[in-house]
Amino acid sequence: MAVTRQLKQYATRRLTRRLVRTMPWIGSAIALLTVGSAMRRKGIVRGALDTAIDFIPFVGGAKNLAEIRRGRDFFPDKPSVVRADEIRALAAANVKR
């Protein structure tokens, strides 16, 4: 029984060590997967800068923590054209009443 427990502990330590090494790269992979949506939301330059900073291991995590603490993005989303059209339509509907 003692050998089985030691093997289990050894395997757990090895797996934990391997996961800790890969964690920064997992964040980078997620940043690459979301680059398209970030560019659509923020614009080409802002989206590229946001993704580039998120791609750098540890720097991206620090940026995200700072944004959470600050309560807003460093690179805000661009104003939505659809939303402005909706506001105009609602305003026109209110004028007709």
N, C-alpha and C positions, 0 to 999 in steps of 0.2 A: 504494500500500500504506500509506503513512503516513497518508493521510486516513481510510482504513478503520479503522486502529488508533485514531486520535484519536476517531472517531465511536463506536467501541466503548467506549473509556474514558469518554467523555462520557455515554453511555447507562448505563454501569455506575454512575457517580457519581450520576446523577439517580435511578436506581432505588434505590440504597442510601439516599440521602437521604429518599426517599419512604417506604421501609420503616421507617427509624429514626423518622420522625414518627408512623407508625401503630402502632408496637409497644405503647405504653401503652394504646391503645384496644383492641388485640386481647386483652390481659389482662382488660380490663373486660368485653369481650364474653364471654369464657370464664367470668368470675365470674357474669354474669347467667344463662348457660346452666346453671350448676351450683347455682343458689340453691335449687332444690327438694330436691336430694339433701342439701345441707348442712343444710337445715332438718329433714329427716327424721333425719339422723344426730345432730345437735347439739341439736335442739329449736328452737322457733320463734325465741326471742330470741337465743340464741347463734348460730344459723345465720344470722339476719339481720345480726347484728353482724359476724360473720366475713366474710360476703359484702360488706357495706358497706365494710369496710376493704380487702378485696381489689379492690373496684371502683375505688378512688381510684388514679390512675396514680402510680407510683413508691412510694407508701406501702404498697400491697399487696405489691409486690416486696420492700420492706424487711421487712415483717412475715413473709413467707415465708422469707426468708433468716435472720431471727432465730429462727423456729421450727425451721429445720433445724439451726442452731447449738445451740439449746437442747435439741433432741431430743424436744420434745413441743409440742402445740398450745397456744395461748393460750386458746382456747375448746374444751375437750375434748368428745368425744362423750358423749352421755348413756348411762347404763347400759342395756344391751339387756334387755328383758323376756323375749325368747325364750331368751336364754342362761341366765337365772336358772331358767326352766322346765326347760331341758335339764339343768342341774346338779341340780335336784331329782329329775328322772327317773333320772339316773345314780345318785344317792345312794339312791333307793328300790330300784333294781335291785341295788345292792351289799348292802343290808340283807337282801334276800330270799335271798341265797346262803348 
